[in-house]
């Protein structure tokens, strides 16, 4: 994986936390100082935690595991969607539906319904219905795409969650914890890092910071996938020789 430069983290704005009065005491281990009432992260620790998280997601990718990207705040939506697609992973950027993990059976039905409607529309199988009925189908497709479109390729519970802002996305964190699904997350100074398995202390409000962290993790995932593909190719060659 690409070596992390502390200056790159600094330029991306990863070092800025929240106002000191809004901090979470358990974030103290990752803080360096306080300036003008704002906490500053120790970027050496951010680097260390990001490298640990990157190794973890790379290992998951090597085993063909599924990681759901979660980021519904305005600053994170575009980045999370773009990087999840680049990684070939499902994502949630509109709103985490309660029960996405704890009631996956019901959410899975919605995902399958969306797939069915899309396939029927692509094959022009909806033309047999009236104009009004087709309009209702279009509205249903649009609604499902908005709320679960990013999960269309998720066939079962994910193997891990990658979250931006665990305070905002507390429902997803709580559900993943309940199901014992590992969580990798950007944790700002107002968040409790002990709630997740791989906390990455960094500014989760600045687009530059979110982009740097999530892109780095996406690169790690792609590297893991590449290693898995090479291993499979080598195994095929050995099998033919045998």
C-alpha positions in Angstrom: 0.0 0.0 0.0 1.1 3.6 -0.6 3.0 5.1 2.2 1.1 7.7 4.2 2.7 11.1 4.5 1.8 13.2 7.5 1.9 16.3 5.4 -0.8 14.8 3.1 -3.0 14.2 6.1 -2.4 17.8 7.2 -3.2 19.3 3.8 -6.4 17.2 3.6 -7.5 18.8 6.9 -7.6 15.5 8.8 -6.1 17.1 11.9 -9.1 19.3 12.9 -11.5 17.9 15.5 -14.6 19.5 16.9 -14.8 22.3 19.4 -13.3 21.2 22.7 -16.6 21.6 24.5 -18.1 18.9 22.2 -15.4 16.3 22.7 -15.8 12.7 23.8 -13.4 11.9 26.7 -12.5 8.5 25.1 -11.1 10.4 22.1 -8.4 11.9 24.3 -5.9 9.1 23.3 -5.8 10.4 19.7 -5.6 14.1 20.5 -2.5 16.2 20.3 -3.5 19.7 21.4 -6.3 22.3 21.6 -6.1 25.5 19.5 -8.6 28.3 19.6 -11.1 26.1 21.3 -10.7 23.3 18.7 -9.1 19.9 19.3 -6.3 18.9 17.1 -5.6 15.2 16.3 -2.2 13.6 16.6 -1.6 12.8 13.0 1.0 10.2 13.8 -1.8 8.2 15.5 -4.2 8.9 12.6 -1.5 7.4 10.3 -1.1 4.4 12.5 -4.8 3.7 12.8 -5.4 4.2 9.1 -2.6 1.7 8.2 -4.2 -0.9 10.5 -7.6 -0.3 9.0 -6.1 -0.5 5.5 -4.5 -3.8 6.2 -7.7 -5.2 7.6 -9.9 -4.2 4.6 -7.2 -5.5 2.3 -7.2 -8.9 4.0 -11.0 -9.0 3.8 -10.9 -8.2 0.1 -8.4 -11.0 -0.5 -11.0 -13.4 1.0 -13.7 -12.0 -1.3 -15.5 -10.5 1.7 -18.1 -7.7 1.4 -17.7 -4.3 3.0 -20.7 -1.9 3.1 -19.6 1.8 2.8 -21.9 4.1 5.0 -21.9 7.9 4.7 -25.1 9.8 4.6 -24.0 13.3 5.6 -23.8 15.8 2.8 -20.0 16.1 2.9 -19.6 12.4 2.6 -22.3 11.2 0.2 -20.5 11.8 -3.1 -17.2 10.5 -1.9 -18.6 7.4 -0.3 -20.7 6.5 -3.4 -17.8 7.1 -5.8 -15.3 5.1 -3.8 -17.7 2.3 -3.0 -18.3 1.9 -6.7 -14.6 2.0 -7.4 -14.1 -0.8 -4.9 -17.0 -2.8 -6.2 -18.7 -2.6 -2.8 -22.3 -1.8 -1.7 -23.1 1.5 -0.1 -25.6 3.6 1.8 -25.6 7.3 1.2 -29.3 8.3 1.6 -30.4 7.0 5.0 -29.6 3.9 6.9 -32.9 2.0 7.2 -33.4 0.6 10.6 -33.2 -3.2 10.4 -30.8 -3.2 7.4 -28.7 -5.7 9.4 -31.0 -6.8 12.2 -33.9 -7.4 9.9 -32.0 -8.2 6.7 -34.7 -10.7 5.6 -37.1 -7.8 5.0 -34.5 -5.4 3.5 -33.4 -8.3 1.3 -37.0 -8.5 -0.1 -36.8 -4.8 -1.1 -33.5 -5.4 -2.8 -34.8 -8.3 -4.8 -37.9 -6.3 -5.7 -35.8 -3.5 -7.1 -33.8 -6.0 -9.1 -36.9 -7.6 -10.5 -38.5 -4.3 -11.5 -35.3 -3.1 -13.1 -34.9 -6.3 -15.1 -38.6 -6.2 -16.2 -38.2 -2.6 -17.3 -35.0 -3.3 -19.3 -36.7 -6.2 -21.0 -39.8 -4.1 -21.8 -41.9 -6.5 -19.8 -43.8 -3.6 -18.2 -45.2 -2.4 -21.5 -48.2 -4.7 -21.1 -49.4 -2.6 -18.2 -51.5 0.6 -18.5 -49.8 4.0 -18.6 -50.9 4.7 -15.0 -49.6 1.3 -13.8 -46.2 1.9 -15.5 -46.0 5.3 -13.8 -46.5 3.7 -10.5 -43.8 1.2 -11.3 -41.4 4.0 -12.2 -42.2 5.7 -8.9 -41.6 2.5 -7.0 -38.2 2.0 -8.8 -37.2 5.6 -8.1 -38.1 5.3 -4.4 -36.3 1.9 -4.0 -33.2 3.2 -5.8 -33.0 6.2 -3.5 -33.2 4.3 -0.3 -31.5 0.9 -1.1 -30.1 1.3 -4.6 -26.5 1.1 -3.3 -27.3 -2.3 -1.7 -28.6 -3.9 -4.9 -25.6 -6.3 -5.1 -25.7 -7.3 -1.4 -27.1 -10.8 -1.2 -26.5 -11.4 2.5 -25.2 -9.7 5.6 -22.0 -7.8 5.0 -18.6 -8.9 6.5 -17.8 -5.4 7.7 -19.0 -1.8 7.7 -16.9 1.2 6.7 -18.5 4.3 8.3 -18.1 8.0 8.1 -19.3 9.7 11.3 -20.4 7.2 13.8 -22.3 9.8 15.8 -24.7 10.4 12.9 -24.7 6.8 11.8 -25.2 5.4 15.3 -28.0 3.1 14.1 -25.8 1.3 11.7 -23.0 1.0 14.3 -25.5 -0.4 16.8 -26.9 -2.9 14.4 -23.4 -4.1 13.3 -22.3 -4.4 16.9 -25.3 -6.4 17.7 -24.6 -8.8 14.8 -20.9 -8.9 15.7 -19.9 -7.4 12.3 -16.5 -5.5 12.4 -16.7 -1.8 12.0 -14.0 0.5 10.4 -14.8 4.1 10.9 -13.6 7.7 10.8 -14.0 8.9 14.4 -14.0 12.6 15.1 -13.2 14.1 18.5 -16.9 14.1 19.4 -17.2 10.3 18.9 -16.4 7.4 21.1 -13.7 5.4 19.3 -14.2 2.4 21.5 -17.5 1.7 19.8 -15.7 0.4 16.6 -13.1 -2.2 15.9 -10.9 0.0 13.7 -11.2 3.7 14.6 -9.5 6.2 12.4 -9.2 9.5 14.3 -9.8 12.3 11.7 -12.0 15.2 10.7 -15.2 13.6 9.4 -16.7 16.9 8.3 -14.2 18.2 5.7 -14.6 16.7 2.2 -10.8 16.6 1.8 -10.3 14.6 4.9 -13.1 12.2 4.1 -11.8 11.8 0.5 -8.3 11.1 1.7 -9.2 8.4 4.2 -11.9 6.6 2.2 -9.8 6.7 -1.0 -6.8 5.2 0.8 -9.0 2.4 2.2 -10.5 1.8 -1.3 -7.0 1.5 -2.7 -6.3 -1.1 0.0 -9.4 -3.0 -0.9 -8.4 -3.0 -4.6 -4.9 -4.2 -3.7 -6.4 -7.1 -1.7 -8.6 -8.0 -4.7 -5.7 -7.9 -7.0 -3.7 -10.3 -4.8 -6.6 -12.7 -4.7 -6.9 -12.7 -8.5 -3.1 -13.4 -8.8 -3.4 -16.2 -6.3 -6.2 -17.8 -8.2 -4.4 -17.5 -11.5 -1.3 -19.1 -10.0 -3.4 -21.9 -8.6 -4.9 -22.6 -12.0 -1.4 -22.7 -13.6 -0.3 -25.2 -10.9 -3.4 -27.3 -11.4 -2.8 -27.5 -15.2 0.8 -28.5 -14.7 -0.2 -31.2 -12.2 
